[in-house]
C-alpha cells in the first residue's frame, strides 16, 4: 500500500504527516513548523504515537496507551488506481478523518477496510473514538512526509461538546483550499452524494460586469447552427440562462481528471435555444455564481454535435426554436472559455432576449394535470421528511439523496406531495423546515389513476431549482399565481395552527398498488421476492439512510400492540441496549420477543381517548361506507378536526381557507374525524369500549417457535422514526436531526434537547408483527405503524386485518348504541381480532427497510397481499 508523501508544495497531496527526526526535539514538527505540546500542560497523544512509529522497525504500531480522541471531520474523495493496479476497480471512495486529542488536531487516512464504519454512520463527527492500531503510508518517490493511517478503532458515544480551538499538528492540514491526503484529486466530495458541491473550491464571487460591445462581434444561435461545421473561430454569443441542471460527477479511478464535473445550461437568444455544457474546473469556478435568468456573453467556446440520447427541457417560450443538432462546450482550456455576466441594466430591448416564463400551477389544478407534465409550484411547507438515500445502481457506492415534502398553497384541502431530490443546492436542501415559503421549478407530475389508491405526486427533474429565501426580485414574483399565494398567506392569522406542522420520521410513500401483479410490474429489481433467509443480508447491506422496499412470503403468527405512551420509552431502551451490537443480533430484541403479555391494567390510561389529542372528537356509528380508516399514506379528504389549543382558530376558518395544520393532517392522515361537525368538549367523551387483549399468538407459532433456525428481530420503533410536531424555536435542532450526518463537527448552541422531548405526530402506537417463513424455519419481527384517517372512497370496505393492510389502514368498527370514539387500545383490539382470522394464511408482505445509522435499522410492514389479490 503506497501513500502520498513529500515536501510542502502546491497541489493536492502534500498535506501528510511530518515524521519527527529522532535526533530532534520530540515535540517538534519538521518542515518549517515547530509546535511544542509541553507548554499546553500535557503531552499530545498524537505526538506520542508518531514517536512510536518513528522508533518502530515496522510500518505499524499498537499504541502503548490508547486514549480517546474526538472526531472533528469525516471527508470523502475518489482515489485513482495505483500504478500497480492492472485490473480497473469500481469507484473506491476514501475517507480522511480529522481527530483531536485536546492538544493537537490531525488529519488521518482511514484504512479502506474500515470504510463500512462510515457507510453505516458509526464513525461520524462528534463522537469519542479509540484508535488501537495505526500505520504509516509512504510514497517512495518523495521524501520527508508520511500519512498517519487508522487501522483499527472502537467508536464510542457522542460527546457533549468538542473544542475547535486546538491547532493542527501539521500546518499543511490548515491550508485553503483543503486537499485530500492521498491521490491527485484537488478536492473532497460531499459525504453522502456526488451531486452537491462541497468544500472551499466552489466559488461564489462572480459578479456582473459592464462590457463594451463596440468591438465584440455577436452571432445568433440560429446562424451558428447553420455555419458551425465550416468555422474554426466562433463569434461571441449573447444569451440568457433559461435552465440550469444539477451537477454531474463522472470521476472514475482510472481517470486522471482532477475535477471531473459537468453541468448543463439551457440558454437562448431571440433566434433559438441550445444546450451549453460546462466542463471540469469551470464548474467549481462558475456553478454557484450562475443562476437562471442571468445574461451571459460567451467567448472562446467550442461547438460539437449534440448527444443524441439527451432530452432537452421544453423551452420557456413555445415560439422559440429548439436547437438540438449542436451543443456549446465551455472548458478551462482547448480553448479557454471567457464568460462574462452582463448586468441586467445593460441589457437592451433590441437584443430581444427571451423573458423567463414560469409554469406555476395551483394544487387545485394538479388533479387535472397529465402524467409527465412539467410545472412550477409555490407554497408553504407543512411537512418536511428526513433525508433518505437510494442507490443509483446495485453493487455500486453511488447514491441519490432525497426527501419527501408537503406544500400547501391555499387552493385545495390537499397539499402538493413532492419527492425532492438533491438539486446541487445543499445550502437549501439541508436547511428546509416547516413554515418556510417554498418555490420549486421544473417539477414532473407522477400519477397512476388505474391503481388503488390513486397515485399523484411531483418529483424533481435534472433542471429543478429550489428557492426558500430571497424571493424579492426573483423573476417569478410577478406571476399571477405567485401573487395569489402571497395574498393568501397575508390573510392567515391562525399562527398557533401553523406551529403544529410536522417534521421527519418514517414516511410510507409512494403507496403500492392493490394487487401483487401490479406491484410486480411497477418495481425494477432483479428478484421480485426476497427469501426470508436473505432478509438479514438485505438489511445488513443497507448503508446510512438508504431506504429500500422488499417483498417476502410468510404467515402472520404473532401480533402485539405497543401503545404510544410506551413506544418511545421502549425505543430509547432498545437503542441503548443495541448500541454495541449489530442490529440483526440484538440481545434486547431477543429478550423482548421472550417477554410475556403485559398487564392491561398497567396501561389503563391508554384506553382513555382524552390521553391523546388525536382522539378528542365525537364518534358516531356509521354505515359501512362511512367507516373511518387509519392510513399510512396521504389519501384522505380534509374534514376539520379542532385541537384543544387551537379550536377557536379552527372554528373561525373559512371553508375555502383550510389551516396549515389541517392541510398537513389531511395529507399525512393524522387527523381523526368521524363526522363533519365540530367535536364536543372532552367532558362529553365517554369511555372506550371494553378492552380486548393486546396480543395474539397462533397455535402454529406455539408449535414452531422453539425449533426455528433463526429469528430476526426488527420490530423496534426508534425515536428517529417518529414524525415530530414542529416547534419553530427549535428549528435548528430539528432540522439537524432529520438531515444527513454532516462531514464536519458543528458545536451545539447551548445544551441541545433530545428528540424524545418533542411531541409525536402519531398517537395510536404501533404493532409488533411476527411473520413465519413458509418453511417454518425462520421468522422475522417487524413493526406496523397505522394512523387514523377519514373516509377514502377509493378503497373498499375495511373489515379484516388483511384488507386493512392491503391499504395500510384500519378502522373502528360500529358499536351498538355507542356514539363516541373508542380509544387506541379498543381499536388495537379490532386489529388483533382480525389477525386471528389470518391464522395459517400465506401472505406476501411488503417491507420498508432503512438504515438509521449507528446500528439502528427500521423495518416496517407497508402492506400485505393475500392469495386472492396476488394475481
C-alpha positions in Angstrom: 0.0 0.0 0.0 1.5 3.3 -1.0 0.7 6.8 0.1 1.3 10.3 -1.0 4.3 11.9 0.8 6.5 14.8 0.1 7.7 18.3 1.0 5.1 21.0 1.4 4.2 22.3 -2.1 1.2 23.5 -4.1 -1.0 20.6 -5.0 -3.5 18.1 -3.6 -1.2 15.6 -2.0 1.3 17.3 0.3 -0.9 17.5 3.3 0.6 14.5 5.1 2.3 13.8 8.4 5.7 15.4 9.3 7.5 12.5 10.9 9.8 13.7 13.6 13.6 13.2 13.4 14.8 11.1 16.5 17.7 13.5 16.9 15.4 16.5 17.2 13.1 17.6 19.8 10.3 15.0 20.0 7.6 17.8 20.2 8.9 19.5 17.0 7.4 19.2 13.6 9.9 19.1 10.7 9.2 21.1 7.6 9.4 24.6 8.9 6.7 24.4 11.6 7.5 23.7 15.3 4.8 23.3 17.8 5.6 22.4 21.4 3.0 20.5 23.4 4.7 20.8 26.7 3.6 24.4 27.1 0.0 23.4 26.9 0.1 21.4 30.2 0.1 17.9 28.8 1.7 16.0 26.0 -0.1 15.2 22.9 -1.2 11.6 22.4 -0.9 12.1 18.7 2.7 13.1 19.1 3.4 10.1 21.3 2.0 7.8 18.6 4.2 9.4 15.9 7.3 8.9 18.1 6.4 5.2 18.5 6.1 4.8 14.7 9.4 6.5 14.2 11.1 4.2 16.7 9.4 1.1 15.4 11.0 -1.2 12.7 7.5 -2.0 11.5 5.3 0.2 9.4 2.5 -0.1 12.0 2.3 0.1 15.8 -0.2 -0.6 18.6 -0.1 2.5 20.8 1.2 1.8 24.2 -1.6 3.9 25.6 -5.0 4.1 24.0 -6.5 7.5 24.7 -10.0 8.6 23.5 -9.8 11.2 20.7 -12.7 13.3 19.3 -13.7 13.1 15.7 -14.0 16.5 14.0 -14.3 15.7 10.3 -15.0 12.7 8.0 -14.3 13.7 4.4 -14.7 11.6 1.3 -12.9 11.6 -2.1 -12.2 9.3 -5.0 -8.8 7.6 -5.1 -7.3 6.8 -8.5 -5.9 3.4 -9.4 -2.4 2.8 -8.2 0.2 2.3 -10.9 0.5 -1.4 -10.0 -3.3 -2.0 -10.5 -3.7 -3.9 -13.8 -7.5 -4.6 -13.4 -9.6 -1.4 -13.0 -11.6 -1.4 -9.8 -15.1 0.0 -9.3 -15.1 3.5 -7.7 -13.2 3.4 -4.5 -14.0 6.3 -2.2 -11.6 7.0 0.6 -12.0 8.9 3.8 -9.8 11.3 5.7 -10.7 11.6 9.4 -9.7 14.6 11.4 -9.2 13.8 15.1 -8.3 15.9 18.2 -6.6 14.7 21.4 -7.2 18.0 23.1 -3.7 19.3 22.3 -3.4 18.8 18.5 -5.7 18.1 15.6 -4.5 15.6 13.0 -5.9 14.6 9.6 -5.6 10.8 9.2 -6.3 8.3 6.4 -8.9 5.7 7.2 -7.9 2.3 6.0 -10.5 1.1 3.4 -11.2 -2.0 5.5 -12.9 0.4 7.9 -15.0 2.2 5.3 -18.1 0.3 6.5 -18.0 2.3 9.7 -18.7 5.4 7.6 -21.2 3.6 5.4 -23.2 2.7 8.5 -22.7 6.2 10.1 -21.0 4.6 13.1 -17.8 6.5 12.6 -19.1 10.1 12.5 -18.3 13.6 13.7 -18.8 14.4 17.3 -18.1 11.0 18.8 -15.3 9.7 21.0 -13.1 7.2 19.3 -10.2 4.9 20.5 -7.6 4.1 18.0 -5.8 0.8 18.8 -3.6 0.4 15.7 -2.0 2.9 13.3 0.4 2.6 10.4 2.1 5.0 8.1 1.9 5.3 4.3 4.9 6.2 2.2 5.4 7.3 -1.4 8.8 6.1 -2.4 9.1 8.9 -5.0 9.0 11.6 -2.3 10.9 12.4 0.9 10.2 13.7 4.3 6.5 13.2 5.0 4.1 10.4 5.7 0.4 9.9 6.3 -1.0 8.5 9.5 -3.4 5.6 8.7 -6.1 4.5 11.1 -6.1 0.6 11.0 -8.3 -0.3 14.0 -10.8 1.7 16.0 -13.5 1.5 18.6 -16.3 4.1 18.1 -17.8 5.4 21.2 -20.7 7.7 22.2 -21.3 11.3 21.1 -19.6 13.9 23.2 -21.4 16.8 24.7 -19.0 19.4 23.2 -15.7 19.5 21.5 -13.3 22.4 21.3 -12.3 23.5 17.9 -9.5 25.8 19.2 -6.8 23.1 19.2 -4.3 23.7 16.4 -3.3 21.2 13.7 0.0 19.5 14.5 0.9 19.7 10.8 0.3 23.2 9.4 -0.2 21.7 5.9 -3.6 20.4 7.1 -4.8 24.0 7.6 -4.2 25.2 4.0 -7.0 26.5 1.9 -8.5 25.0 -0.2 -8.5 21.7 1.6 -6.8 18.9 -0.1 -7.2 15.1 0.3 -4.3 13.3 1.9 -3.9 10.9 -1.0 -4.3 10.8 -4.7 -4.3 13.6 -7.3 -7.7 15.0 -6.6 -7.8 18.6 -5.6 -11.0 18.4 -3.6 -13.3 16.5 -1.4 -16.7 15.3 -2.4 -20.0 15.7 -0.4 -20.1 12.9 2.2 -23.3 11.2 1.1 -23.8 12.0 -2.6 -21.9 13.3 -5.6 -24.3 16.0 -6.8 -23.7 18.5 -4.0 -20.8 20.9 -4.3 -18.7 20.6 -1.1 -15.7 22.5 0.2 -13.9 25.7 -0.5 -13.0 25.1 -4.2 -16.6 26.1 -5.0 -16.5 29.9 -5.6 -19.4 32.3 -5.3 -17.7 35.6 -6.1 -18.5 36.0 -9.8 -20.3 39.3 -10.3 -21.9 41.1 -13.3 -19.6 43.5 -15.1 -20.4 46.0 -17.7 -19.0 45.2 -21.2 -18.1 47.4 -24.1 -19.7 45.8 -27.1 -18.2 48.2 -29.7 -15.5 45.7 -30.7 -17.5 42.5 -30.0 -18.9 40.5 -32.9 -22.1 38.6 -31.9 -23.6 35.7 -33.7 -27.1 34.4 -33.3 -27.7 30.8 -32.3 -29.7 30.0 -35.4 -26.9 31.4 -37.6 -24.3 29.4 -35.7 -26.4 26.3 -36.2 -26.2 26.7 -39.9 -22.5 27.5 -40.1 -20.6 26.0 -37.2 -19.4 22.9 -39.1 -17.5 25.2 -41.5 -16.0 27.5 -38.9 -12.8 27.4 -37.0 -13.4 30.5 -34.9 -16.8 31.4 -33.4 -18.0 34.9 -32.7 -19.4 35.6 -29.2 -22.8 34.5 -28.0 -25.2 36.8 -26.1 -27.7 34.6 -24.3 -30.0 34.3 -21.3 -29.9 31.3 -19.0 -33.3 29.6 -19.1 -32.5 26.4 -17.2 -29.6 25.1 -15.1 -29.1 21.5 -14.3 -27.7 19.9 -11.2 -24.1 18.8 -11.2 -22.9 15.5 -12.6 -19.7 14.0 -11.2 -18.2 11.5 -13.6 -14.9 10.7 -11.8 -13.5 7.1 -12.0 -10.4 5.5 -10.5 -8.8 5.0 -14.0 -9.5 8.7 -15.0 -6.9 11.3 -14.1 -9.3 14.2 -14.3 -8.7 16.4 -11.3 -12.2 18.0 -11.2 -14.5 15.7 -13.3 -17.7 17.7 -13.2 -20.3 18.6 -15.8 -23.4 20.7 -15.8 -25.9 21.8 -18.5 -27.2 25.3 -19.1 -30.1 25.8 -21.5 -29.6 29.3 -23.0 -31.5 31.3 -25.6 -31.4 34.4 -27.7 -34.1 35.7 -30.0 -33.4 33.0 -32.6 -33.4 29.8 -30.6 -32.4 27.9 -27.5 -29.5 25.5 -27.2 -27.7 23.3 -24.6 -24.4 24.6 -23.1 -22.1 22.1 -21.3 -19.7 23.4 -18.7 -16.9 21.0 -18.0 -14.4 20.2 -15.3 -12.6 23.0 -13.5 -15.1 25.6 -14.8 -17.8 24.1 -12.6 -16.2 24.9 -9.3 -15.3 28.3 -10.5 -18.7 29.3 -12.0 -21.5 26.9 -11.0 -22.6 28.6 -7.8 -22.5 32.0 -9.3 -24.7 31.2 -12.3 -28.4 31.4 -11.9 -31.5 31.1 -14.1 -32.3 34.5 -15.7 -28.7 35.9 -16.0 -27.5 37.2 -19.3 -24.1 35.8 -20.4 -21.5 36.8 -23.0 -19.7 33.6 -24.1 -16.4 33.8 -26.0 -13.8 31.3 -27.0 -16.2 28.3 -26.7 -16.3 25.2 -28.9 -19.2 23.5 -30.7 -19.8 19.9 -31.3 -22.6 17.6 -32.5 -25.2 17.1 -29.8 -25.5 13.9 -27.8 -28.5 12.1 -29.5 -30.0 10.5 -26.3 -30.3 13.5 -24.1 -33.7 15.1 -23.7 -33.6 18.9 -23.6 -36.1 20.6 -21.3 -39.0 22.3 -23.0 -38.3 25.9 -24.0 -39.9 28.5 -21.8 -41.5 30.1 -24.9 -43.0 27.7 -27.4 -42.3 30.2 -30.1 -38.5 29.8 -29.6 -36.8 27.3 -31.8 -35.3 24.3 -30.0 -31.8 23.7 -31.5 -30.9 20.0 -30.9 -28.2 19.4 -33.6 -25.3 21.1 -31.7 -24.0 21.8 -28.3 -21.9 24.6 -26.9 -18.9 23.4 -24.8 -17.3 25.6 -22.2 -13.9 24.5 -20.8 -11.0 25.9 -18.9 -8.8 25.1 -21.9 -9.0 23.9 -25.5 -9.9 26.7 -25.8 -10.0 28.6 -22.5 -13.6 29.9 -22.3 -14.3 33.5 -21.4 -17.6 34.0 -19.5 -19.0 37.5 -18.6 -22.2 38.1 -16.7 -23.9 41.1 -18.2 -25.7 43.4 -15.7 -29.5 43.5 -16.3 -29.4 47.3 -16.5 -27.1 47.0 -19.6 -29.5 44.6 -21.4 -31.0 46.4 -24.4 -34.6 45.8 -25.7 -33.3 45.5 -29.2 -31.4 42.3 -28.2 -34.8 40.7 -27.9 -33.6 38.2 -25.3 -36.4 35.9 -24.1 -38.1 36.5 -20.8 -38.5 33.8 -18.2 -41.9 32.3 -18.4 -42.8 30.1 -15.4 -45.4 27.3 -15.4 -46.9 27.7 -12.0 -49.8 25.6 -11.1 -52.0 25.5 -8.0 -52.8 22.4 -6.0 -56.4 22.6 -7.2 -55.2 22.4 -10.8 -52.8 19.4 -10.2 -55.6 16.9 -10.3 -56.2 17.6 -14.0 -52.5 17.6 -15.0 -51.4 14.7 -17.2 -48.5 12.3 -16.5 -45.0 13.8 -17.0 -46.4 17.4 -17.2 -43.7 19.9 -16.2 -44.7 22.6 -13.8 -43.5 25.0 -11.1 -45.1 25.3 -7.6 -45.1 27.8 -4.7 -46.5 27.3 -1.2 -45.7 26.9 2.4 -44.0 23.8 3.7 -46.3 21.9 6.1 -44.3 18.7 6.3 -40.6 18.1 5.7 -39.4 14.5 5.7 -36.0 13.2 6.7 -33.2 12.9 4.1 -33.0 9.4 2.7 -30.8 7.8 0.0 -31.3 5.3 -2.8 -28.6 3.5 -4.8 -28.1 4.7 -8.4 -27.1 1.2 -9.4 -26.8 -2.1 -7.4 -23.3 -3.1 -6.3 -22.1 0.5 -6.6 -21.2 3.1 -4.0 -23.2 6.0 -5.6 -26.4 7.2 -4.1 -29.2 9.8 -4.7 -30.2 11.9 -1.8 -33.9 12.9 -1.5 -36.7 13.7 0.9 -40.5 14.0 0.8 -42.2 17.3 1.5 -45.7 18.7 1.5 -46.5 22.1 0.2 -49.8 24.0 0.9 -51.0 26.9 -1.3 -54.5 27.5 0.0 -56.3 26.4 -3.2 -57.1 22.9 -2.0 -57.6 20.8 1.0 -54.7 18.7 -0.1 -51.1 19.8 -0.4 -48.6 19.1 -3.1 -46.7 15.9 -2.3 -43.1 16.4 -3.7 -40.3 13.9 -4.0 -37.4 16.4 -3.6 -34.0 15.1 -4.8 -30.9 17.0 -4.2 -30.6 19.8 -6.8 -26.9 20.6 -6.1 -28.2 23.3 -3.7 -27.1 21.8 -0.3 -27.4 25.2 1.4 -31.2 24.9 0.7 -31.7 21.2 0.7 -30.2 20.9 4.2 -32.0 23.9 5.6 -35.6 23.5 4.8 -38.2 23.1 7.6 -41.9 23.6 8.0 -43.4 27.1 7.9 -41.0 28.1 5.1 -42.2 29.7 1.9 -41.0 27.4 -0.8 -40.6 27.6 -4.6 -39.6 24.7 -6.8 -39.3 24.8 -10.6 -39.3 22.1 -13.3 -41.2 19.5 -11.4 -42.7 16.5 -13.2 -46.1 15.0 -12.5 -46.2 11.4 -11.5 -49.7 9.8 -11.5 -51.4 6.5 -11.9 -55.2 6.6 -11.8 -55.5 2.9 -12.5 -54.1 1.8 -9.2 -55.9 1.8 -5.8 -55.2 4.1 -4.0 -54.5 6.5 -6.9 -51.0 7.8 -7.2 -50.4 11.6 -7.6 -47.2 13.4 -6.7 -44.5 15.6 -8.1 -40.8 14.8 -8.5 -37.8 16.9 -9.3 -36.1 16.8 -12.7 -32.5 17.4 -13.7 -33.3 21.1 -14.2 -35.3 21.7 -11.0 -34.3 24.7 -8.8 -35.4 25.4 -5.3 -35.8 28.8 -3.5 -36.6 29.4 0.1 -35.2 32.9 0.8 -34.6 36.0 -1.2 -37.9 35.7 -3.2 -38.0 39.5 -3.6 -36.6 40.4 -7.0 -36.9 36.9 -8.4 -38.5 36.8 -11.9 -41.4 34.6 -10.7 -42.7 37.2 -8.2 -44.7 38.9 -11.0 -46.6 35.7 -11.8 -50.3 35.9 -11.0 -50.4 32.6 -9.1 -47.5 33.7 -7.0 -49.2 36.9 -6.2 -52.4 35.0 -5.2 -50.4 32.8 -2.9 -48.7 35.8 -1.2 -52.1 37.4 -0.7 -53.4 34.1 0.8 -50.5 34.0 3.2 -51.0 37.6 4.3 -54.6 36.8 5.2 -53.7 33.9 7.6 -54.0 34.7 11.3 -54.0 31.3 12.8 -50.4 31.3 14.0 -51.0 28.7 16.6 -52.1 26.2 13.9 -49.1 27.0 11.8 -46.9 25.9 14.7 -48.4 22.4 14.5 -46.7 21.4 11.4 -44.6 18.2 11.3 -41.0 17.2 10.5 -39.2 14.0 10.0 -40.0 10.3 10.7 -40.9 7.3 8.7 -43.0 8.3 5.6 -44.5 5.3 3.7 -44.8 6.8 0.3 -45.5 6.1 -2.6 -48.2 3.6 -1.8 -48.1 0.2 -3.5 -50.9 -1.0 -5.9 -53.9 -3.1 -4.8 -52.6 -6.3 -6.4 -49.3 -8.0 -6.3 -49.2 -8.4 -10.1 -49.4 -4.6 -10.4 -46.8 -4.2 -7.8 -44.6 -6.6 -9.7 -44.9 -4.6 -12.9 -44.1 -1.3 -11.0 -40.8 -2.3 -9.5 -37.5 -2.7 -11.2 -35.4 -5.3 -9.3 -33.6 -8.4 -10.3 -35.5 -10.6 -8.0 -39.1 -9.6 -7.1 -39.4 -11.8 -4.0 -36.8 -11.9 -1.3 -36.4 -15.3 0.5 -36.9 -14.8 4.3 -33.4 -16.3 4.7 -32.0 -13.5 2.7 -33.6 -10.7 4.6 -30.8 -10.4 7.1 -28.3 -9.8 4.4 -30.6 -7.3 2.6 -30.9 -5.3 5.9 -27.2 -5.5 6.9 -26.1 -4.4 3.4 -28.0 -1.1 3.8 -25.9 2.0 4.1 -26.8 5.1 6.2 -30.2 6.4 5.4 -30.6 4.0 2.5 -34.2 3.1 2.1 -35.5 0.0 0.2 -38.7 -1.8 -0.3 -38.7 -5.6 -0.4 -41.3 -8.4 -0.7 -41.3 -11.5 1.4 -43.7 -14.5 1.8 -44.8 -15.9 5.1 -47.6 -16.4 7.7 -48.6 -13.9 10.4 -48.3 -15.8 13.6 -48.0 -13.1 16.4 -49.3 -9.6 16.6 -48.7 -7.4 19.7 -49.9 -3.8 20.3 -47.5 -1.3 21.8 -49.3 1.9 23.0 -47.8 5.2 22.1 -47.1 6.1 25.7 -44.5 3.3 26.0 -43.4 3.3 22.4 -40.7 5.9 22.7 -39.5 4.6 26.0 -39.2 1.1 24.5 -37.3 2.6 21.6 -34.9 4.5 23.8 -34.2 1.5 25.9 -33.6 -0.7 22.9 -31.3 2.0 21.4 -29.1 1.9 24.5 -29.1 -1.9 24.6 -28.3 -2.2 20.9 -25.5 0.4 20.7 -22.8 -2.2 20.9 -24.4 -4.9 18.7 -25.3 -5.4 15.1 -29.0 -4.8 14.5 -29.7 -8.4 13.5 -28.2 -9.9 16.7 -29.7 -7.5 19.2 -29.9 -9.1 22.6 -32.5 -6.6 23.6 -34.7 -7.7 20.8 -34.4 -11.3 21.7 -35.4 -10.5 25.3 -38.3 -8.5 24.0 -39.5 -11.5 22.0 -39.4 -13.7 25.1 -41.4 -11.3 27.2 -44.9 -12.3 28.4 -48.1 -10.5 27.7 -48.3 -7.2 29.6 -50.8 -6.5 32.3 -53.6 -4.4 30.7 -54.1 -2.5 33.9 -50.6 -1.2 33.6 -51.6 0.8 30.6 -55.2 1.6 31.6 -54.6 5.2 30.9 -54.1 4.5 27.2 -57.7 3.4 26.9 -58.9 6.9 27.7 -59.5 8.9 24.5 -58.5 12.0 26.4 -55.0 10.8 26.6 -54.3 11.6 23.0 -55.2 14.8 21.2 -55.9 12.9 18.0 -58.9 11.2 19.6 -60.7 14.2 21.0 -63.7 14.2 18.7 -67.2 12.8 18.8 -67.7 9.3 17.5 -70.9 8.3 15.7 -72.0 4.9 14.4 -71.7 4.9 10.7 -72.8 2.8 7.8 -70.1 0.6 6.2 -69.4 3.1 3.5 -68.7 5.8 6.2 -66.3 3.8 8.3 -63.1 5.6 9.0 -59.6 4.2 8.4 -56.2 4.5 9.8 -53.8 5.0 6.9 -50.1 5.2 6.3 -50.4 7.2 3.2 -51.7 10.6 2.2 -55.0 9.6 0.6 -57.5 11.4 2.8 -60.0 14.1 2.3 -60.0 17.0 4.6 -62.5 17.1 7.5 -61.5 19.8 10.1 -60.7 18.4 13.5 -60.1 21.2 16.1 -57.3 20.6 18.6 -57.9 21.8 22.1 -55.3 24.6 22.0 -56.4 25.8 18.5 -60.2 25.1 18.4 -61.0 28.8 18.4 -59.0 29.5 15.4 -60.2 26.3 13.6 -63.8 27.3 14.1 -63.1 30.7 12.6 -61.6 29.3 9.4 -63.4 29.8 6.2 -64.3 26.6 4.3 -62.1 27.6 1.4 -59.2 28.6 3.6 -58.0 25.4 5.3 -55.5 25.9 8.1 -51.9 24.9 7.6 -52.2 22.4 10.3 -55.3 20.9 8.8 -53.6 20.7 5.4 -50.8 18.6 6.9 -53.1 16.5 9.0 -55.2 15.7 6.0 -52.3 14.8 3.7 -50.5 12.6 6.1 -53.7 11.1 7.5 -53.1 12.0 11.1 -56.5 13.6 11.7 -59.5 11.8 13.2 -62.9 12.8 12.1 -65.9 10.6 12.0 -68.5 13.3 11.4 -68.3 16.6 9.7 -69.4 18.6 12.8 -67.2 20.1 15.5 -66.1 17.9 18.3 -67.6 18.1 21.7 -65.7 19.1 24.7 -63.6 16.4 26.3 -66.1 16.2 29.2 -68.6 14.7 26.8 -66.3 11.9 25.6 -67.2 8.6 27.1 -65.1 5.7 27.9 -63.8 3.4 25.1 -65.3 0.0 24.5 -64.2 -2.9 26.6 -60.5 -3.5 26.2 -59.6 -6.6 24.2 -56.3 -8.5 24.6 -53.5 -6.6 23.0 -51.6 -9.7 21.9 -52.4 -12.7 19.8 -50.3 -15.8 19.2 -51.3 -18.6 16.9 -51.1 -22.2 17.6 -48.7 -22.7 14.7 -46.3 -20.3 16.5 -46.5 -22.2 19.7 -45.6 -25.3 17.8 -42.7 -23.9 15.8 -41.1 -21.1 17.7 -38.7 -23.3 19.7 -37.5 -25.1 16.6 -36.5 -22.1 14.5 -33.0 -22.0 13.0 -33.2 -18.2 13.0 -35.4 -15.4 14.4 -34.8 -11.9 13.1 -35.8 -9.1 15.5 -36.6 -5.8 13.7 -39.7 -4.6 15.4 -38.3 -1.7 17.4 -39.6 1.8 16.7 -36.7 4.3 17.2 -37.2 8.0 18.1 -35.9 8.9 14.6 -38.7 7.0 13.0 -41.4 9.1 14.7 -42.7 12.2 12.9 -42.5 15.2 15.3 -44.6 18.2 15.8 -42.5 21.1 14.6 -41.5 23.8 17.0 -40.2 26.9 15.2 -38.0 28.0 18.1 -36.2 24.6 17.9 -35.9 24.6 14.1 -32.1 24.3 14.1 -32.1 21.2 16.3 -34.9 19.5 14.5 -33.5 20.3 11.0 -30.2 18.8 12.0 -31.8 15.6 13.4 -33.5 14.8 10.1 -30.7 15.9 7.8 -27.8 13.7 6.9 -24.9 13.5 9.2 -22.5 16.5 8.4 -19.0 16.0 7.3 -17.6 18.5 9.8 -18.4 18.9 13.5 -20.8 21.8 14.3 -20.7 22.8 18.0 -24.2 22.8 19.6 -25.7 26.0 20.8 -26.2 25.6 24.5 -27.5 22.3 25.8 -29.5 20.7 23.0 -32.7 18.9 23.7 -33.4 15.2 23.0 -35.6 14.1 20.1 -37.9 12.3 22.6 -38.6 15.7 24.2 -40.7 16.7 21.1 -44.3 15.6 20.8 -45.0 12.8 18.4 -47.3 13.5 15.5 -48.6 9.9 15.9 -50.9 8.8 18.8 -52.0 5.3 18.0 -48.8 3.5 18.9 -47.6 0.6 16.8 -47.8 -3.2 16.4 -45.1 -5.8 16.5 -45.9 -8.5 13.9 -44.1 -11.8 13.6 -44.0 -13.4 10.2 -43.1 -17.0 9.9 -41.4 -18.2 6.7 -43.3 -20.7 4.6 -40.8 -23.4 5.5 -41.4 -22.8 9.2 -37.6 -22.4 9.8 -37.1 -18.6 10.0 -39.2 -15.9 11.5 -39.0 -12.1 11.4 -40.4 -9.5 13.8 -41.4 -6.2 12.0 -43.3 -3.1 13.1 -46.7 -1.9 11.7 -47.5 1.8 12.2 -51.1 2.7 11.2 -52.6 6.1 11.5 -56.1 7.4 11.7 -57.7 8.8 8.5 -61.2 9.9 7.4 -63.2 8.1 4.7 -61.5 7.3 1.4 -63.9 6.5 -1.3 -61.2 4.9 -3.5 -60.9 1.9 -1.2 -63.4 -0.8 -0.4 -64.9 -1.6 3.0 -62.3 -2.4 5.6 -63.4 -5.4 7.6 -60.3 -7.6 8.2 -56.7 -7.1 9.2 -55.8 -8.5 5.8 -57.8 -5.9 3.9 -56.7 -3.1 6.2 -53.1 -3.9 5.5 -53.9 -4.1 1.8 -54.5 -0.3 2.2 -52.2 0.2 5.2 -55.2 1.1 7.3 -57.6 0.0 9.9 -60.9 1.4 11.1 -63.0 1.5 14.3 -66.0 -0.9 13.9 -69.5 0.2 14.8 -70.5 -0.1 18.4 -74.2 -0.6 19.1 -75.6 2.5 20.8 -72.1 4.0 21.1 -71.7 7.4 19.6 -68.2 8.1 20.9 -64.8 7.5 19.5 -63.0 4.4 21.0 -59.5 4.7 22.4 -56.5 3.3 20.7 -56.5 0.1 22.8 -60.0 -0.7 21.7 -59.0 -0.1 18.1 -56.0 -2.2 18.6 -58.3 -5.0 19.8 -60.2 -4.8 16.5 -56.9 -5.3 14.6 -55.8 -8.2 16.7 -59.2 -9.9 16.5 -58.9 -9.6 12.7 -55.5 -11.1 12.8 -56.9 -14.2 14.3 -58.8 -14.8 11.0 -55.4 -14.9 9.2 -54.3 -18.0 11.0 -52.1 -20.1 8.6 -52.9 -17.8 5.6 -50.0 -17.4 3.2 -49.4 -13.7 2.5 -46.9 -11.5 0.7 -45.6 -8.8 2.9 -44.1 -5.5 1.5 -41.4 -4.2 3.9 -39.9 -0.8 4.0 -36.4 -1.0 5.4 -34.0 1.8 6.2 -30.6 2.1 8.0 -30.9 4.9 10.5 -27.1 4.8 11.3 -25.2 3.7 14.4 -26.5 0.1 14.2 -30.2 1.1 14.1 -32.5 -0.3 11.4 -36.2 0.2 10.9 -38.2 -2.5 9.2 -41.9 -1.6 8.7 -44.7 -3.6 7.2 -46.1 -1.4 4.5 -48.7 -3.8 3.1 -49.7 -7.4 2.7 -51.2 -9.3 -0.2 -53.3 -12.4 0.2 -53.6 -15.2 -2.3 -56.8 -13.5 -3.6 -55.1 -10.3 -4.6 -51.7 -11.7 -5.6 -52.7 -12.2 -9.2 
